[in-house]
Amino acid sequence: MENMIRERRKERGLSQEELAKRCGVSRQTINAIENNKYDPTLALAFRLAKELQVTVDALFIPT
């Protein structure tokens, strides 16, 4: 599974730290997700989508 979190985050002008605070996780978690080293829980995926103002389907692309 690939994700578009880094691209969407940068489009919104957010740092990893800011996105992490808004989602209630650490900056390291956001970094790991963006680098495909960690798959977020469903709840976190929905929080990320909400903060980035996109759907979960737009953030995560099956490979």
C-alpha positions as MATLAB code, in Angstrom:
seq = 'MENMIRERRKERGLSQEELAKRCGVSRQTINAIENNKYDPTLALAFRLAKELQVTVDALFIPT';
ca = [
       0.000    0.000    0.000;
       1.361    3.396   -0.981;
       0.199    6.660    0.499;
      -0.080   10.276   -0.579;
       0.245   11.771    2.897;
       3.491   13.686    2.288;
       2.105   15.263   -0.888;
      -1.218   16.237    0.707;
       0.519   17.505    3.851;
       2.821   19.757    1.825;
      -0.099   21.028   -0.275;
      -1.755   22.134    2.968;
       1.477   23.741    4.208;
       1.735   21.513    7.278;
       4.900   20.190    8.889;
       5.082   16.616   10.109;
       5.020   17.985   13.647;
       1.857   20.008   13.070;
       0.028   17.112   11.415;
       1.145   14.814   14.216;
      -0.210   17.181   16.898;
      -3.530   17.504   15.106;
      -3.833   13.714   14.858;
      -2.614   12.950   18.381;
       0.506   11.017   17.376;
       4.254   11.656   17.328;
       6.158   13.243   14.463;
       8.049    9.960   14.152;
       4.754    8.161   13.487;
       3.927   10.542   10.630;
       7.440   10.095    9.253;
       7.160    6.292    9.396;
       3.775    6.353    7.659;
       5.028    8.687    4.921;
       8.010    6.385    4.331;
       5.798    3.276    4.177;
       7.426    1.783    7.266;
       4.220    1.778    9.318;
       0.582    1.209    8.398;
      -1.724    3.414   10.465;
      -4.749    2.080   12.280;
      -8.085    2.690   10.632;
      -8.881    5.361   13.219;
      -5.611    7.186   12.490;
      -6.184    6.905    8.744;
      -9.531    8.665    9.179;
      -7.952   11.381   11.365;
      -5.238   11.938    8.750;
      -7.825   12.172    5.978;
      -9.889   14.646    7.989;
      -6.911   16.884    8.765;
      -5.723   16.755    5.148;
      -9.261   17.347    3.864;
      -9.357   14.320    1.583;
     -10.945   10.883    1.690;
      -9.111    7.850    3.026;
      -9.269    6.435   -0.517;
      -7.375    9.487   -1.795;
      -4.614    8.984    0.784;
      -3.966    5.270    0.440;
      -3.453    3.538   -2.878;
      -3.324   -0.259   -3.166;
      -0.249   -1.566   -4.971;
];
